[in-house]
Amino acid sequence: MTEYVSTTPGLYPLPDWAKDDLSDLKGHQKHDLISGDEGEEITAAYEEAREEVIGAQEEAGLDRVVEGQLRWDDMLAHPLAVHDAVETRGIVRYYDNNNFYREPVVQDELGFSGDVADELEAAADLTDGDLQAVLPGPYSLADLATDEQYGDEADFLSAIADFLEGEVDAFPDVETLFLLEPSLVENVPEDGQDERASEAIDRVASATDADVVVQPYWGALEEKMYAHLLDADIDAVGFDFVANQDDNLYNIQEYGATDDVALGLADGQNTLVEDPEAIRDRTEWVEGQLGVTEFETVYLTTNTETFYLPYSKYQEKLAVLAEAADLAEVTAA
């Protein structure tokens, strides 16, 4: 029987009090953003905020608890932005939306950092629930960065994969790892790149015994990229059914799917809060469109990260996902 698991791709909004306090503590200039060596007051504020968002997930009843990535000024680019081998430069638009990040320029060999592992260790101390790690996928991280060290696109992607492998290897025990790969949709890999992207994802996934979910979003993968992604040793592919329903269904119907699947059915960018029954019904509808396909695990999640949302709305979305997964379990039984 299918197991329904409520979760999110992480990257949460800061609690309102933390947003105000950290604005005063950090300032608003480029040099005030997180660099990995923040002082005691800033560290303490983030620790308190982390405890709050973990508590919010547990109160909502989510099946997977994430650290929240509240320190990530640079969204997906964060693991590079705090790295000693990387210089952050000007502000760059984050894909085609109204968010921005510092351009991470790799200037030296990408050795081990451990920043994300430290965050997860702190999260593990705060919860007895099933912990989920969140990282940018190697293709998206390479796509968002600038290379001044390796000199070749394929070598740079390989170096990013090596770096992420090392980070994942240092993680505490986690139940699930979400690799966020919006660039697979937003900056579609060309011939040759698509296969290398899949291979890079495979290498990162192989560094953990956790279940690995690759979550593209803001649309659907092109057919060739989707076919290559299925060659990677991953447990689930995520589908953004908010942004594109038809093409995502087509990919599954035409090429099949992994044994597990992540369904992005709640909108991570819209303040409209879905009804749990509606999410359950959408889940049943997707499964019904696939005929005989029955997944071992279905992750019910927002289609994107939720840092776009007001804090109160993000909390409501968590509760909706948890209830929808419970309803789906009852229906399946």
BAFI-793627 format. One record per residue: residue number from 1; x, y, z of N, C-alpha, C in turn. Coordinates in steps of 0.02 Angstrom, whole numbers, plus 50000, padded with zeros to 5 digits. Example, Ala and Ser with C-alpha at 12.3 -4.5 7.8 and 13.67 -1.06 7.14 Angstrom:
REM BAFI-793627
SITE    k    nc1    nc2    nc3   cac1   cac2   cac3    cc1    cc2    cc3
SITE    1  50660  49716  50390  50615  49775  50390  50660  49835  50390
SITE    2  50642  49888  50354  50684  49947  50357  50645  50002  50394
REM end
This chain:
REM BAFI-793627
SITE    k    nc1    nc2    nc3   cac1   cac2   cac3    cc1    cc2    cc3
SITE    1  50042  49940  50000  50000  50000  50000  50044  50062  50000
SITE    2  50021  50113  49966  50059  50175  49961  50062  50211  50029
SITE    3  50122  50235  50046  50131  50277  50105  50131  50351  50083
SITE    4  50093  50392  50118  50088  50463  50103  50127  50502  50156
SITE    5  50175  50542  50133  50221  50577  50177  50216  50652  50166
SITE    6  50198  50689  50218  50194  50762  50212  50262  50793  50227
SITE    7  50282  50839  50184  50347  50871  50191  50348  50936  50151
SITE    8  50406  50968  50149  50415  51030  50110  50486  51030  50082
SITE    9  50500  51073  50034  50569  51081  50010  50611  51128  50052
SITE   10  50587  51145  50113  50626  51188  50157  50627  51261  50136
SITE   11  50680  51296  50155  50689  51367  50140  50629  51407  50163
SITE   12  50621  51411  50229  50563  51442  50260  50572  51517  50269
SITE   13  50517  51554  50276  50522  51624  50295  50541  51630  50368
SITE   14  50574  51684  50386  50591  51696  50455  50529  51715  50494
SITE   15  50525  51694  50557  50472  51721  50601  50476  51797  50602
SITE   16  50420  51829  50611  50419  51903  50607  50467  51935  50656
SITE   17  50469  51910  50718  50514  51940  50767  50587  51933  50746
SITE   18  50604  51875  50717  50673  51863  50696  50692  51908  50637
SITE   19  50645  51919  50592  50658  51963  50536  50675  52033  50560
SITE   20  50638  52057  50610  50651  52124  50637  50716  52126  50675
SITE   21  50727  52076  50719  50788  52075  50759  50851  52069  50716
SITE   22  50848  52024  50666  50907  52013  50625  50920  52072  50578
SITE   23  50867  52107  50559  50877  52167  50518  50917  52218  50558
SITE   24  50902  52224  50622  50940  52271  50664  51011  52246  50677
SITE   25  51018  52181  50687  51084  52153  50704  51131  52150  50644
SITE   26  51104  52134  50586  51145  52121  50527  51155  52182  50483
SITE   27  51107  52227  50482  51111  52282  50434  51083  52261  50366
SITE   28  51093  52304  50318  51061  52293  50253  51110  52295  50194
SITE   29  51174  52296  50208  51223  52301  50154  51250  52231  50136
SITE   30  51284  52228  50078  51310  52164  50055  51356  52132  50107
SITE   31  51397  52172  50140  51444  52143  50188  51410  52121  50253
SITE   32  51345  52137  50260  51308  52118  50319  51274  52050  50312
SITE   33  51277  52021  50253  51243  51957  50242  51284  51900  50272
SITE   34  51253  51842  50277  51285  51785  50310  51348  51764  50272
SITE   35  51402  51754  50311  51465  51734  50280  51493  51670  50312
SITE   36  51459  51647  50365  51484  51587  50399  51520  51602  50463
SITE   37  51534  51665  50477  51570  51683  50538  51532  51736  50578
SITE   38  51465  51731  50577  51424  51780  50612  51436  51777  50688
SITE   39  51424  51833  50722  51438  51838  50794  51385  51805  50837
SITE   40  51395  51811  50903  51353  51775  50951  51280  51796  50949
SITE   41  51267  51861  50944  51197  51884  50945  51159  51860  50883
SITE   42  51191  51864  50825  51158  51840  50764  51149  51765  50767
SITE   43  51200  51729  50790  51194  51657  50796  51137  51637  50842
SITE   44  51132  51672  50899  51079  51657  50948  51010  51669  50918
SITE   45  51002  51722  50878  50938  51737  50848  50918  51682  50799
SITE   46  50966  51660  50759  50951  51606  50711  50936  51541  50748
SITE   47  50970  51528  50803  50957  51466  50840  50886  51466  50869
SITE   48  50865  51524  50895  50797  51529  50922  50745  51521  50866
SITE   49  50759  51552  50809  50713  51547  50752  50710  51475  50726
SITE   50  50767  51441  50724  50768  51370  50702  50724  51328  50748
SITE   51  50731  51339  50813  50691  51301  50861  50616  51314  50849
SITE   52  50599  51376  50833  50529  51393  50821  50501  51358  50759
SITE   53  50539  51359  50704  50512  51329  50642  50509  51253  50647
SITE   54  50555  51223  50684  50551  51151  50695  50490  51135  50738
SITE   55  50478  51175  50788  50419  51166  50829  50355  51174  50789
SITE   56  50355  51221  50742  50296  51232  50699  50281  51171  50656
SITE   57  50334  51140  50630  50324  51080  50589  50297  51022  50631
SITE   58  50325  51015  50691  50302  50961  50735  50229  50972  50757
SITE   59  50212  51034  50772  50144  51051  50792  50095  51038  50735
SITE   60  50117  51053  50674  50074  51041  50616  50066  50966  50601
SITE   61  50114  50926  50622  50111  50854  50611  50144  50831  50547
SITE   62  50192  50870  50521  50228  50849  50461  50266  50784  50473
SITE   63  50269  50742  50423  50304  50678  50429  50380  50686  50423
SITE   64  50403  50738  50390  50474  50753  50384  50487  50824  50409
SITE   65  50537  50831  50450  50555  50896  50480  50619  50920  50448
SITE   66  50619  50983  50424  50679  51012  50395  50708  51065  50442
SITE   67  50771  51081  50431  50804  51132  50472  50775  51201  50458
SITE   68  50754  51214  50397  50722  51277  50380  50764  51324  50339
SITE   69  50831  51316  50341  50876  51357  50301  50865  51432  50312
SITE   70  50854  51452  50374  50839  51522  50389  50900  51567  50379
SITE   71  50960  51538  50383  51021  51578  50373  51037  51590  50300
SITE   72  51000  51560  50255  51018  51561  50185  50997  51627  50152
SITE   73  51038  51679  50160  51025  51742  50125  51021  51732  50050
SITE   74  51060  51684  50025  51067  51675  49953  51030  51615  49927
SITE   75  50976  51597  49962  50933  51543  49939  50974  51484  49916
SITE   76  50969  51462  49855  51004  51401  49834  51080  51410  49832
SITE   77  51103  51471  49824  51176  51482  49817  51213  51479  49884
SITE   78  51177  51474  49939  51207  51480  50005  51269  51435  50017
SITE   79  51266  51370  50001  51325  51329  50016  51389  51354  49984
SITE   80  51384  51388  49927  51443  51419  49897  51457  51488  49926
SITE   81  51404  51525  49941  51413  51595  49964  51453  51599  50029
SITE   82  51451  51545  50070  51488  51546  50133  51554  51507  50129
SITE   83  51572  51486  50069  51632  51445  50060  51694  51489  50054
SITE   84  51749  51466  50085  51812  51505  50084  51841  51512  50014
SITE   85  51825  51466  49968  51853  51468  49900  51811  51512  49854
SITE   86  51760  51544  49881  51712  51581  49840  51709  51654  49860
SITE   87  51710  51698  49811  51698  51769  49822  51628  51786  49799
SITE   88  51590  51821  49842  51523  51843  49821  51529  51914  49795
SITE   89  51497  51926  49738  51503  51992  49705  51435  52026  49702
SITE   90  51417  52051  49644  51357  52091  49638  51293  52052  49646
SITE   91  51238  52089  49653  51173  52060  49661  51145  52038  49592
SITE   92  51122  51976  49588  51097  51947  49526  51025  51925  49537
SITE   93  50983  51934  49485  50914  51912  49491  50911  51835  49495
SITE   94  50869  51811  49540  50860  51740  49551  50809  51714  49500
SITE   95  50834  51686  49445  50793  51666  49388  50754  51727  49364
SITE   96  50689  51721  49353  50652  51779  49325  50602  51807  49375
SITE   97  50614  51796  49440  50568  51824  49490  50598  51886  49523
SITE   98  50566  51911  49574  50588  51974  49605  50632  51963  49666
SITE   99  50666  51907  49669  50715  51894  49722  50785  51895  49692
SITE  100  50834  51908  49735  50902  51917  49712  50950  51879  49757
SITE  101  51010  51866  49731  51061  51833  49771  51129  51862  49750
SITE  102  51178  51852  49793  51246  51874  49777  51278  51824  49729
SITE  103  51310  51848  49678  51342  51804  49630  51401  51768  49663
SITE  104  51399  51701  49670  51455  51665  49698  51506  51649  49643
SITE  105  51567  51673  49652  51619  51663  49602  51672  51616  49632
SITE  106  51677  51557  49604  51724  51506  49629  51794  51523  49604
SITE  107  51840  51535  49651  51907  51558  49633  51962  51510  49654
SITE  108  51944  51456  49688  51993  51407  49711  51960  51339  49714
SITE  109  51999  51288  49730  51972  51220  49734  51918  51217  49788
SITE  110  51863  51184  49772  51807  51180  49819  51818  51122  49867
SITE  111  51848  51136  49923  51857  51085  49974  51795  51081  50019
SITE  112  51802  51044  50073  51747  51032  50120  51730  51096  50158
SITE  113  51665  51107  50170  51642  51164  50208  51609  51142  50274
SITE  114  51556  51103  50269  51523  51079  50329  51470  51125  50357
SITE  115  51457  51181  50323  51408  51229  50349  51339  51198  50355
SITE  116  51315  51165  50303  51248  51136  50304  51244  51078  50353
SITE  117  51298  51039  50359  51299  50984  50407  51293  51010  50478
SITE  118  51325  51067  50492  51319  51097  50559  51247  51118  50573
SITE  119  51213  51146  50523  51143  51164  50532  51100  51102  50547
SITE  120  51113  51048  50511  51074  50987  50521  51088  50955  50589
SITE  121  51149  50959  50612  51166  50934  50679  51126  50972  50732
SITE  122  51121  51039  50722  51083  51079  50769  51009  51061  50766
SITE  123  50984  51048  50706  50913  51029  50699  50900  50960  50731
SITE  124  50947  50914  50722  50938  50847  50749  50932  50849  50825
SITE  125  50965  50898  50857  50962  50904  50930  50894  50931  50953
SITE  126  50855  50958  50906  50792  50991  50925  50730  50949  50910
SITE  127  50739  50892  50877  50680  50852  50858  50693  50778  50866
SITE  128  50641  50742  50883  50644  50669  50883  50610  50642  50820
SITE  129  50586  50687  50776  50552  50666  50716  50601  50646  50661
SITE  130  50573  50627  50605  50615  50607  50548  50642  50669  50514
SITE  131  50707  50676  50513  50740  50736  50487  50751  50730  50412
SITE  132  50739  50785  50378  50750  50788  50306  50802  50842  50290
SITE  133  50851  50825  50251  50901  50874  50228  50878  50906  50163
SITE  134  50901  50967  50152  50885  51004  50090  50950  51035  50063
SITE  135  50962  51024  49999  51020  51053  49966  51001  51075  49895
SITE  136  51035  51125  49868  51030  51135  49796  51059  51076  49759
SITE  137  51027  51056  49704  51057  51004  49663  51119  51030  49628
SITE  138  51162  50985  49605  51226  51007  49576  51217  51049  49513
SITE  139  51168  51032  49471  51160  51070  49409  51137  51142  49424
SITE  140  51089  51149  49469  51065  51216  49486  51119  51257  49520
SITE  141  51157  51226  49565  51209  51263  49600  51263  51286  49552
SITE  142  51282  51244  49505  51331  51264  49454  51303  51318  49408
SITE  143  51239  51312  49393  51206  51361  49349  51204  51430  49381
SITE  144  51194  51433  49446  51189  51497  49481  51257  51529  49495
SITE  145  51310  51489  49491  51377  51512  49509  51417  51532  49447
SITE  146  51474  51565  49460  51521  51583  49407  51588  51548  49421
SITE  147  51617  51519  49370  51679  51481  49377  51739  51521  49355
SITE  148  51786  51533  49400  51850  51562  49383  51908  51517  49403
SITE  149  51892  51453  49415  51943  51406  49438  51953  51348  49390
SITE  150  51900  51318  49366  51904  51254  49331  51909  51262  49255
SITE  151  51879  51314  49229  51890  51331  49159  51852  51290  49108
SITE  152  51812  51244  49130  51774  51201  49084  51707  51186  49116
SITE  153  51654  51191  49077  51586  51183  49105  51577  51114  49136
SITE  154  51599  51062  49102  51592  50994  49127  51634  50984  49191
SITE  155  51695  51011  49191  51738  51005  49250  51708  51043  49309
SITE  156  51677  51100  49295  51648  51139  49349  51589  51102  49380
SITE  157  51545  51074  49339  51489  51035  49365  51514  50976  49406
SITE  158  51567  50943  49382  51596  50887  49419  51623  50910  49487
SITE  159  51655  50968  49488  51682  50995  49551  51626  51012  49600
SITE  160  51571  51040  49574  51514  51054  49617  51485  50989  49645
SITE  161  51480  50937  49604  51456  50873  49628  51502  50844  49681
SITE  162  51568  50850  49671  51616  50827  49721  51606  50864  49787
SITE  163  51597  50929  49782  51587  50970  49842  51524  50948  49879
SITE  164  51469  50940  49844  51406  50920  49876  51410  50849  49905
SITE  165  51446  50805  49870  51457  50738  49897  51490  50742  49966
SITE  166  51541  50782  49972  51576  50789  50035  51532  50818  50090
SITE  167  51489  50866  50071  51444  50895  50120  51393  50843  50144
SITE  168  51365  50805  50097  51314  50755  50114  51345  50700  50158
SITE  169  51406  50682  50144  51440  50630  50182  51448  50649  50255
SITE  170  51448  50715  50269  51457  50739  50338  51391  50748  50375
SITE  171  51335  50736  50342  51270  50746  50373  51259  50697  50431
SITE  172  51221  50718  50481  51197  50669  50530  51146  50623  50496
SITE  173  51120  50575  50533  51070  50530  50504  51008  50570  50484
SITE  174  50989  50564  50420  50927  50595  50396  50886  50542  50360
SITE  175  50821  50551  50361  50776  50503  50329  50772  50516  50254
SITE  176  50773  50580  50235  50763  50600  50166  50809  50658  50149
SITE  177  50829  50661  50086  50867  50717  50059  50830  50744  49998
SITE  178  50811  50808  50000  50783  50841  49942  50838  50880  49907
SITE  179  50848  50865  49843  50894  50904  49801  50851  50949  49757
SITE  180  50858  51015  49766  50816  51063  49730  50849  51081  49664
SITE  181  50813  51070  49609  50842  51078  49542  50798  51121  49496
SITE  182  50783  51183  49514  50743  51225  49469  50777  51241  49403
SITE  183  50843  51241  49402  50878  51258  49340  50867  51206  49285
SITE  184  50849  51144  49305  50834  51094  49254  50773  51115  49213
SITE  185  50730  51158  49241  50672  51184  49206  50687  51253  49177
SITE  186  50718  51295  49218  50727  51366  49199  50784  51376  49149
SITE  187  50835  51334  49152  50892  51340  49106  50906  51269  49080
SITE  188  50865  51247  49034  50864  51177  49013  50932  51155  48987
SITE  189  50959  51100  49014  51024  51075  48990  51022  51057  48916
SITE  190  51076  51073  48882  51081  51056  48811  51104  50983  48804
SITE  191  51108  50960  48742  51132  50892  48730  51201  50883  48761
SITE  192  51209  50829  48796  51272  50816  48832  51268  50842  48903
SITE  193  51245  50905  48911  51236  50932  48978  51184  50892  49017
SITE  194  51131  50870  48983  51077  50834  49018  51102  50769  49048
SITE  195  51143  50734  49011  51171  50671  49038  51220  50685  49095
SITE  196  51261  50738  49087  51308  50756  49141  51271  50778  49204
SITE  197  51215  50814  49195  51175  50835  49252  51149  50775  49290
SITE  198  51124  50726  49254  51099  50665  49285  51154  50628  49322
SITE  199  51213  50624  49291  51269  50590  49323  51291  50626  49387
SITE  200  51290  50693  49385  51309  50732  49444  51259  50721  49501
SITE  201  51196  50720  49485  51144  50706  49535  51154  50636  49564
SITE  202  51169  50588  49521  51181  50519  49543  51238  50516  49593
SITE  203  51290  50554  49581  51348  50553  49626  51330  50581  49695
SITE  204  51293  50636  49696  51273  50665  49760  51226  50618  49797
SITE  205  51179  50589  49761  51131  50543  49792  51166  50482  49821
SITE  206  51219  50461  49790  51255  50401  49812  51294  50412  49876
SITE  207  51299  50475  49898  51337  50490  49959  51296  50480  50022
SITE  208  51233  50460  50016  51191  50452  50075  51149  50388  50069
SITE  209  51131  50361  50127  51085  50305  50129  51013  50328  50134
SITE  210  51003  50394  50141  50935  50421  50146  50899  50415  50079
SITE  211  50833  50419  50081  50794  50422  50020  50805  50491  49987
SITE  212  50821  50491  49923  50838  50552  49888  50782  50571  49839
SITE  213  50758  50633  49847  50706  50661  49804  50736  50719  49765
SITE  214  50732  50717  49699  50753  50773  49657  50692  50814  49640
SITE  215  50692  50877  49661  50633  50920  49654  50647  50977  49605
SITE  216  50630  50968  49540  50628  51026  49495  50564  51065  49509
SITE  217  50562  51129  49490  50499  51165  49497  50498  51225  49450
SITE  218  50440  51259  49450  50422  51312  49404  50409  51286  49333
SITE  219  50384  51225  49330  50367  51197  49265  50380  51122  49263
SITE  220  50389  51096  49203  50402  51025  49193  50468  51016  49157
SITE  221  50501  50960  49170  50562  50943  49135  50548  50928  49062
SITE  222  50594  50948  49019  50589  50925  48949  50600  50849  48947
SITE  223  50570  50818  48897  50569  50745  48895  50638  50713  48901
SITE  224  50686  50739  48864  50753  50707  48863  50785  50712  48932
SITE  225  50778  50772  48963  50806  50780  49030  50772  50734  49080
SITE  226  50707  50727  49074  50671  50682  49120  50695  50610  49111
SITE  227  50703  50589  49049  50726  50520  49036  50795  50509  49066
SITE  228  50840  50559  49058  50907  50552  49087  50904  50551  49164
SITE  229  50859  50592  49193  50855  50594  49266  50834  50527  49294
SITE  230  50792  50491  49259  50770  50425  49282  50828  50375  49284
SITE  231  50882  50390  49249  50941  50346  49250  50982  50355  49315
SITE  232  50971  50411  49350  51008  50423  49412  50982  50377  49467
SITE  233  51026  50361  49514  51007  50316  49570  50973  50357  49624
SITE  234  50912  50378  49610  50873  50418  49657  50809  50381  49674
SITE  235  50776  50402  49728  50716  50367  49749  50653  50399  49722
SITE  236  50654  50465  49710  50593  50498  49687  50611  50560  49646
SITE  237  50567  50575  49598  50568  50638  49561  50508  50679  49585
SITE  238  50519  50745  49593  50464  50789  49612  50432  50820  49550
SITE  239  50368  50833  49554  50330  50862  49498  50292  50923  49522
SITE  240  50302  50978  49488  50269  51041  49505  50201  51043  49469
SITE  241  50150  51017  49503  50083  51016  49472  50047  51083  49480
SITE  242  50076  51130  49516  50048  51197  49520  50064  51236  49456
SITE  243  50127  51231  49434  50149  51270  49375  50132  51237  49309
SITE  244  50134  51170  49307  50122  51136  49244  50095  51066  49257
SITE  245  50033  51057  49244  50000  50993  49257  50008  50944  49198
SITE  246  49994  50969  49138  49991  50925  49080  50058  50893  49062
SITE  247  50111  50934  49060  50176  50908  49039  50206  50861  49091
SITE  248  50192  50875  49155  50217  50829  49207  50181  50762  49203
SITE  249  50115  50763  49192  50079  50700  49183  50104  50662  49122
SITE  250  50117  50699  49068  50140  50667  49007  50207  50631  49019
SITE  251  50252  50663  49055  50317  50632  49068  50309  50565  49104
SITE  252  50266  50564  49155  50257  50503  49193  50223  50449  49149
SITE  253  50172  50470  49112  50136  50421  49070  50180  50394  49015
SITE  254  50223  50436  48987  50263  50416  48929  50326  50378  48949
SITE  255  50358  50399  49004  50424  50372  49021  50425  50333  49086
SITE  256  50369  50331  49122  50368  50298  49187  50395  50344  49241
SITE  257  50408  50314  49299  50430  50354  49356  50470  50310  49403
SITE  258  50499  50343  49452  50532  50307  49506  50479  50274  49550
SITE  259  50501  50229  49595  50453  50194  49639  50417  50242  49686
SITE  260  50452  50296  49705  50422  50348  49747  50413  50411  49704
SITE  261  50371  50457  49728  50359  50518  49690  50344  50574  49739
SITE  262  50364  50636  49721  50346  50695  49761  50298  50737  49719
SITE  263  50240  50752  49746  50189  50790  49711  50185  50860  49741
SITE  264  50206  50909  49702  50201  50979  49723  50131  51004  49708
SITE  265  50086  50998  49756  50015  51013  49746  49992  51075  49783
SITE  266  50031  51099  49831  50015  51161  49866  50062  51215  49841
SITE  267  50037  51275  49832  50076  51330  49801  50121  51362  49854
SITE  268  50186  51355  49844  50234  51383  49891  50244  51458  49885
SITE  269  50212  51490  49836  50222  51561  49825  50157  51602  49831
SITE  270  50101  51569  49839  50037  51603  49841  50008  51600  49911
SITE  271  49984  51657  49935  49958  51660  50004  49891  51624  50012
SITE  272  49857  51607  49957  49795  51569  49961  49810  51501  49993
SITE  273  49776  51486  50047  49788  51423  50082  49739  51370  50057
SITE  274  49767  51316  50032  49726  51262  50003  49687  51225  50057
SITE  275  49635  51191  50036  49596  51148  50079  49628  51078  50080
SITE  276  49635  51048  50139  49666  50981  50141  49630  50930  50098
SITE  277  49563  50933  50097  49526  50886  50055  49541  50897  49981
SITE  278  49552  50961  49962  49568  50975  49893  49636  50946  49874
SITE  279  49684  50950  49919  49750  50920  49906  49743  50845  49900
SITE  280  49704  50815  49945  49692  50743  49942  49659  50724  49875
SITE  281  49610  50763  49854  49576  50748  49791  49623  50755  49732
SITE  282  49666  50805  49733  49715  50814  49679  49763  50754  49677
SITE  283  49781  50730  49735  49825  50672  49739  49791  50612  49706
SITE  284  49729  50601  49723  49691  50545  49694  49684  50554  49618
SITE  285  49674  50617  49597  49665  50630  49525  49729  50613  49487
SITE  286  49787  50634  49514  49850  50619  49481  49860  50543  49477
SITE  287  49849  50509  49533  49858  50437  49533  49810  50403  49484
SITE  288  49749  50430  49479  49700  50402  49433  49719  50410  49360
SITE  289  49756  50465  49344  49778  50477  49276  49833  50429  49254
SITE  290  49863  50395  49302  49921  50353  49286  49903  50280  49279
SITE  291  49839  50264  49282  49818  50195  49269  49844  50147  49322
SITE  292  49885  50100  49301  49905  50046  49346  49963  50066  49392
SITE  293  49992  50124  49381  50050  50144  49421  50031  50153  49494
SITE  294  50066  50120  49539  50056  50130  49611  50124  50142  49642
SITE  295  50131  50199  49675  50194  50218  49705  50201  50188  49775
SITE  296  50263  50174  49794  50275  50150  49861  50267  50206  49912
SITE  297  50294  50265  49894  50289  50324  49938  50269  50384  49896
SITE  298  50221  50422  49920  50203  50485  49888  50217  50542  49938
SITE  299  50264  50585  49921  50277  50644  49962  50230  50700  49941
SITE  300  50190  50724  49987  50146  50781  49974  50180  50844  49999
SITE  301  50190  50891  49954  50232  50948  49969  50209  51011  49933
SITE  302  50235  51068  49954  50227  51128  49912  50270  51119  49850
SITE  303  50251  51154  49796  50289  51146  49734  50357  51178  49739
SITE  304  50362  51233  49776  50426  51270  49784  50441  51278  49858
SITE  305  50499  51307  49872  50514  51329  49940  50462  51381  49961
SITE  306  50457  51397  50026  50403  51440  50051  50428  51507  50079
SITE  307  50491  51525  50066  50515  51588  50097  50480  51649  50067
SITE  308  50443  51640  50012  50405  51695  49982  50344  51714  50025
SITE  309  50322  51670  50069  50259  51679  50104  50267  51717  50170
SITE  310  50214  51753  50191  50213  51778  50260  50216  51719  50308
SITE  311  50245  51731  50366  50257  51676  50413  50193  51640  50432
SITE  312  50139  51678  50445  50076  51647  50466  50048  51602  50411
SITE  313  50055  51623  50347  50030  51582  50292  50071  51519  50283
SITE  314  50136  51525  50293  50179  51466  50289  50157  51414  50340
SITE  315  50141  51437  50401  50119  51391  50453  50054  51355  50433
SITE  316  50009  51392  50402  49946  51362  50380  49957  51310  50326
SITE  317  50005  51324  50281  50020  51275  50228  50046  51209  50257
SITE  318  50087  51214  50310  50112  51153  50342  50055  51110  50366
SITE  319  50007  51142  50400  49952  51104  50428  49910  51072  50373
SITE  320  49901  51107  50318  49862  51080  50261  49896  51017  50234
SITE  321  49962  51020  50224  49997  50962  50197  49993  50902  50243
SITE  322  50001  50914  50308  49998  50860  50356  49929  50827  50357
SITE  323  49877  50868  50356  49809  50841  50357  49794  50805  50291
SITE  324  49817  50833  50235  49805  50801  50171  49836  50732  50168
SITE  325  49897  50725  50195  49929  50659  50195  49890  50609  50238
SITE  326  49865  50633  50295  49824  50589  50338  49761  50567  50302
SITE  327  49729  50614  50267  49668  50598  50230  49681  50548  50175
SITE  328  49738  50557  50140  49756  50511  50086  49768  50441  50113
SITE  329  49800  50436  50172  49812  50371  50202  49746  50336  50218
SITE  330  49699  50374  50246  49633  50345  50264  49597  50321  50201
SITE  331  49599  50364  50149  49566  50346  50086  49596  50282  50056
SITE  332  49664  50279  50057  49699  50221  50029  49683  50157  50067
SITE  333  49673  50164  50132  49658  50105  50173  49588  50080  50160
REM end
